Amino acid sequence: MEKVAGIGGFFFRAHDPKALATWYQQHLGIALTPTTEGGTVWQQEAGPTSFSPFPQTTKYFGDPNKSWMVNFRVHDLDKMVAQLRTAGIEVKDPESYLHIGRFTRLQDPEGNPIELWQPA
């Protein structure tokens, strides 16, 4: 069976796309998608990707009006949390799960849920 090779993009609506893209670049290091042909696209590092539909009634994303949550892998969760908090961004205290890793949650400026994961 032919199957996809990976996620090629993540597209979502925003009230202020330019400001939100800049926030992701400044605070999470995700390069903006080029607006001209030949520009450099953000390259994520190789690693596991979870693709998990959740029940409509899940509370996992926080706000029940949000239908998605993005999870980003990080190398050092403590450093990332400190960096975000220094920038004035509210970040929950990290939680650990044996054999899975450490996680924390935050929201972008438009209230979209973000999970950061340091794999075990």
C-alpha positions in Angstrom: 0.0 0.0 0.0 1.3 3.5 -0.9 1.3 5.8 2.1 2.3 9.3 3.0 5.9 10.0 3.9 5.3 12.7 6.6 3.5 15.9 7.3 4.4 18.5 4.6 2.7 21.5 6.2 0.4 22.6 8.9 -2.1 25.3 7.8 -4.6 27.1 10.1 -6.6 30.3 10.1 -5.5 33.3 12.2 -7.0 36.7 13.0 -3.6 38.3 12.3 -1.5 35.7 10.3 1.6 37.9 10.0 1.8 38.7 13.7 1.1 35.1 14.7 3.8 33.7 12.3 6.2 36.2 13.8 5.4 35.0 17.3 6.0 31.4 16.3 9.4 32.4 14.8 10.5 34.6 17.7 9.4 32.2 20.5 9.6 28.7 19.1 12.2 29.1 16.3 9.9 28.1 13.5 11.0 29.9 10.3 8.3 31.7 8.3 7.2 30.1 5.1 8.9 32.0 2.2 6.7 34.2 0.2 8.9 33.9 -2.9 9.9 30.9 -4.9 13.3 29.5 -3.8 13.0 30.6 -0.2 14.0 28.3 2.6 11.2 26.3 4.4 11.6 25.4 8.0 13.1 21.9 8.3 12.1 19.9 11.3 14.5 17.4 12.8 13.8 13.7 12.3 11.8 12.1 15.1 8.5 10.6 16.1 5.2 12.3 15.1 1.9 11.4 16.8 -1.2 11.5 14.7 -4.1 11.0 17.0 -7.8 11.9 16.5 -9.5 12.5 19.8 -13.1 12.2 20.8 -15.2 15.4 20.3 -15.7 15.6 24.1 -11.9 15.6 25.0 -10.6 18.1 27.5 -7.0 17.4 26.4 -6.8 20.5 24.3 -8.1 22.8 27.1 -10.7 25.1 25.4 -13.5 22.9 24.1 -14.0 25.2 21.2 -10.6 24.3 19.8 -10.6 21.4 17.4 -6.8 20.9 17.2 -3.6 21.1 19.2 -0.1 21.1 17.8 2.7 19.3 19.6 6.3 20.3 19.1 9.3 18.2 20.1 12.1 20.0 22.0 15.6 19.0 23.1 15.5 20.7 26.6 12.0 21.4 28.0 13.4 23.2 31.0 15.3 25.7 28.9 12.4 26.2 26.5 10.0 26.8 29.4 12.4 29.3 31.0 12.9 31.1 27.6 9.1 31.4 27.1 8.5 32.6 30.7 11.2 35.2 30.4 9.3 36.5 27.4 6.2 36.8 29.5 4.4 33.8 28.1 2.4 31.7 30.5 3.5 28.1 30.4 2.2 25.3 32.6 4.6 23.4 34.9 6.0 20.4 33.0 4.7 16.9 33.7 6.6 13.6 33.2 5.4 10.3 31.8 7.6 7.2 32.2 8.9 5.9 28.8 7.2 8.8 26.9 8.8 12.0 28.1 8.0 15.4 29.6 5.3 17.7 28.4 4.1 21.2 29.0 1.3 23.3 27.6 0.8 26.9 26.5 -1.2 29.0 24.1 -0.2 31.2 21.2 -1.5 34.8 21.2 -4.7 33.7 19.5 -5.5 31.1 22.1 -4.5 28.1 20.1 -3.2 25.2 22.3 0.4 24.2 22.0 2.1 21.2 23.7 5.8 20.9 24.0 7.3 17.5 24.3 10.8 16.3 25.3 10.8 12.6 24.4 12.2 10.1 26.9 
